[in-house]
Amino acid sequence: MSNLSPLSWWNKLGFRLVTSLVISLAVFLFLAFSLVQTEARNELEKREWQRIELANRAIVEALQQNASVIVGEILGVDLSTTNIYDIEIVDSTDTEAVAAAVTDAGDAASITNTLTLVNASLAAVTGEEGSTIAETINSYVQTVAVVAETVVEALVEETDIASALADPAAVTALGDLADAQVEISDQATLIEATIVQDAVDEGIDVVIETEEIPSTVEAITEVVVEDVPLDIVTGATGAVSG
């Protein structure tokens, strides 16, 4: 468990890191979508639907939604009704930007705040001795990739997800993510408290609602994803999710 106070976390972060932190979750989300899109292409090739165009908006949105579900399963946050590619991740040290994002997000405000907190919390994840924050975040993203890819492959091949995640590489990745999740959960709580206090100090009227970021994520045994509308351009009736 982390012993960092909100103030010491703020000092540790430093404004010079803001850009890299804002980018980190964007990379994370792009990675998730890339995995789903890659597996979609593999499935399409296997079924000889060579002329499918993944740029078709309906197909892209379905893939994005499915990627959102998988990201949510890994983070322990329900993203089943959220397209994470529509969420604006902002600099959590800029209270005015956070407040503006809350207003712009409307009904999605709590998810927007939650993902902003997750993004900022990645700076506190413990890495290998001597590693930079950027290297640690990259390592975390790569670890997420192992789990995400395993889940996607199980969905595409219509095999049991729990059995797929019993693969040694996935087990190791899940163990590393479990350790990181505790730090992310702790830091998210500290960062949220700091944002709320900063808003009070700066006279900014904003309510920071968030979803729970658990310190322990339940084992992934089932992932419910929507059918990808391949029939729009192929006349087929199948779905990447099985």
C-alpha positions in Angstrom: 0.0 0.0 0.0 1.3 3.5 -0.8 2.2 5.9 2.0 2.2 9.0 -0.3 0.0 11.8 0.8 -1.9 13.8 -1.8 0.6 16.7 -1.5 3.7 14.5 -1.8 2.1 12.7 -4.8 1.5 16.1 -6.4 5.1 17.1 -5.9 6.3 13.7 -7.2 4.3 14.1 -10.3 5.6 17.5 -11.4 4.1 19.3 -14.3 6.9 18.1 -16.7 5.2 14.7 -16.6 1.7 15.8 -17.5 1.9 15.2 -21.2 3.3 11.7 -20.8 0.6 10.8 -18.3 -2.2 12.1 -20.5 -0.7 10.1 -23.4 -0.3 6.9 -21.4 -4.0 6.0 -21.2 -4.5 7.0 -24.8 -1.8 4.5 -25.7 -3.5 2.0 -23.5 -6.9 2.5 -25.2 -5.3 2.4 -28.7 -3.6 -0.8 -27.8 -6.9 -2.4 -26.7 -8.6 -1.4 -29.9 -5.7 -2.6 -32.0 -5.9 -6.0 -30.4 -9.6 -6.3 -31.1 -9.1 -5.0 -34.7 -6.3 -7.4 -35.4 -8.2 -10.4 -34.1 -11.2 -9.2 -36.2 -9.0 -9.2 -39.3 -7.7 -12.7 -38.5 -11.2 -14.0 -38.1 -12.3 -12.3 -41.4 -9.5 -13.9 -43.2 -10.2 -17.2 -41.8 -13.8 -16.9 -43.0 -12.7 -15.6 -46.3 -14.5 -12.3 -46.0 -11.6 -10.6 -47.7 -13.5 -7.4 -48.8 -14.6 -6.2 -45.4 -13.8 -2.6 -44.7 -13.1 -2.0 -41.0 -13.3 1.8 -41.6 -17.1 1.3 -41.8 -18.4 3.4 -38.9 -20.8 0.8 -37.5 -18.1 -1.9 -37.5 -15.5 0.5 -35.9 -18.0 1.5 -33.2 -18.8 -2.1 -32.4 -15.1 -3.0 -32.1 -14.5 0.1 -29.9 -17.3 -0.9 -27.7 -16.0 -4.4 -27.3 -12.5 -3.1 -26.6 -14.1 -0.9 -23.9 -15.7 -3.9 -22.2 -12.3 -5.7 -22.2 -10.5 -2.7 -20.7 -13.2 -2.4 -18.1 -12.8 -6.1 -17.1 -9.0 -5.5 -16.6 -9.5 -2.3 -14.6 -12.4 -3.6 -12.6 -14.7 -0.8 -13.8 -17.9 -1.4 -15.7 -17.5 0.1 -19.1 -20.1 -2.0 -20.8 -22.2 1.0 -21.8 -19.2 3.3 -22.5 -17.2 3.9 -25.6 -13.8 4.8 -24.1 -12.8 6.4 -27.4 -15.5 9.1 -26.8 -14.0 9.9 -23.3 -11.8 13.0 -22.9 -8.9 12.2 -20.6 -7.5 15.4 -19.1 -4.6 16.6 -17.1 -5.6 15.8 -13.5 -3.3 18.5 -12.1 -5.4 21.1 -14.0 -8.5 21.5 -11.9 -10.2 23.8 -14.3 -9.7 21.3 -17.1 -11.1 18.6 -14.9 -14.2 20.7 -14.2 -14.7 21.5 -17.9 -14.4 17.8 -18.8 -17.1 17.0 -16.2 -19.4 19.5 -17.7 -18.7 18.4 -21.3 -19.1 14.7 -20.4 -22.7 15.0 -19.1 -24.0 11.6 -18.2 -20.6 10.1 -18.7 -19.0 12.4 -16.1 -18.3 9.7 -13.6 -16.6 7.4 -16.2 -14.6 10.4 -17.5 -13.4 11.2 -14.0 -12.6 7.6 -13.3 -10.4 7.1 -16.4 -8.7 10.4 -15.7 -7.8 9.2 -12.2 -6.6 5.8 -13.6 -4.5 7.6 -16.1 -2.8 9.8 -13.5 -2.4 6.9 -11.1 -0.2 5.0 -13.5 2.6 7.3 -12.5 2.6 5.7 -9.0 2.9 2.1 -10.2 6.0 0.5 -8.9 8.5 -0.5 -11.7 11.8 -2.3 -11.7 14.6 -0.7 -9.8 16.1 2.1 -11.7 13.3 2.3 -14.3 11.8 5.7 -15.3 8.1 6.4 -14.9 7.7 6.2 -18.7 9.4 2.8 -18.7 7.1 1.6 -15.9 4.0 2.8 -17.7 5.1 1.1 -20.9 5.7 -2.1 -18.9 2.2 -1.9 -17.5 0.7 -1.4 -21.0 2.6 -4.4 -22.3 1.4 -6.5 -19.4 -2.2 -5.4 -20.1 -1.6 -6.5 -23.7 -0.9 -10.0 -22.6 -4.2 -10.3 -20.8 -6.2 -8.4 -23.4 -4.8 -10.5 -26.3 -5.6 -13.7 -24.4 -9.2 -12.6 -23.8 -9.7 -11.5 -27.4 -8.3 -14.7 -28.8 -10.6 -16.7 -26.5 -13.6 -14.7 -27.7 -12.7 -15.1 -31.4 -12.0 -18.8 -31.0 -15.1 -19.3 -28.8 -13.1 -21.0 -26.1 -13.3 -20.7 -22.3 -11.8 -17.4 -21.1 -10.8 -18.8 -17.7 -9.0 -21.7 -19.2 -7.2 -19.3 -21.7 -6.1 -17.1 -18.8 -4.6 -20.2 -17.1 -1.8 -20.0 -19.6 1.5 -19.3 -17.7 2.2 -16.1 -19.5 -1.3 -14.8 -18.7 -1.1 -16.0 -15.1 2.2 -14.0 -14.6 0.7 -10.9 -16.3 -2.4 -11.1 -14.1 -0.2 -11.3 -11.0 1.7 -8.2 -12.0 -1.6 -6.4 -12.8 -3.0 -7.4 -9.4 0.0 -5.7 -7.7 -0.4 -2.6 -9.8 -4.2 -2.5 -9.2 -3.6 -1.9 -5.5 -1.4 1.0 -6.2 -3.7 2.5 -8.9 -6.7 2.2 -6.5 -4.8 3.9 -3.6 -3.4 6.7 -5.8 -6.8 7.3 -7.5 -8.3 8.0 -4.0 -5.5 10.4 -3.1 -5.6 12.2 -6.4 -9.4 12.6 -6.2 -9.1 14.1 -2.7 -6.5 16.5 -4.0 -8.6 17.6 -7.0 -11.6 18.2 -4.7 -9.5 20.3 -2.3 -7.9 22.2 -5.1 -11.4 23.0 -6.5 -12.4 24.4 -3.1 -9.2 26.4 -2.8 -9.6 27.8 -6.3 -13.4 28.5 -5.9 -14.2 26.1 -8.8 -17.8 24.7 -8.5 -17.5 21.1 -9.5 -18.7 17.8 -8.2 -16.3 14.9 -8.8 -18.3 11.7 -9.1 -16.4 8.6 -9.9 -16.9 4.8 -10.3 -15.2 2.6 -7.7 -11.7 1.6 -8.7 -11.3 -1.7 -6.8 -7.9 -2.7 -5.2 -8.7 -6.2 -6.2 -10.2 -7.1 -9.6 -12.4 -10.2 -9.8 -11.1 -13.0 -12.1 -12.2 -12.6 -15.7 -14.4 -15.6 -16.5 -16.9 -14.2 -18.9 -16.9 -11.1 -21.2 -20.1 -10.1 -22.9 -19.4 -8.3 -26.2 -21.7 -7.2 -29.0 -21.9 -8.7 -32.4 -19.9 -6.8 -35.0 -22.3 -6.0 -37.9 -20.3 -7.6 -40.7 -23.4 -8.2 -42.7 -23.5 -4.4 -43.5 -21.0 -5.0 -46.3 -20.8 -8.7 -46.7 -24.3 -10.1 -46.3 -22.8 -12.4 -43.6 -24.4 -13.0 -40.3 -21.5 -14.0 -38.1 -19.8 -12.0 -35.3 -16.3 -11.6 -34.1 -17.4 -12.3 -30.5 -18.9 -15.6 -31.4 
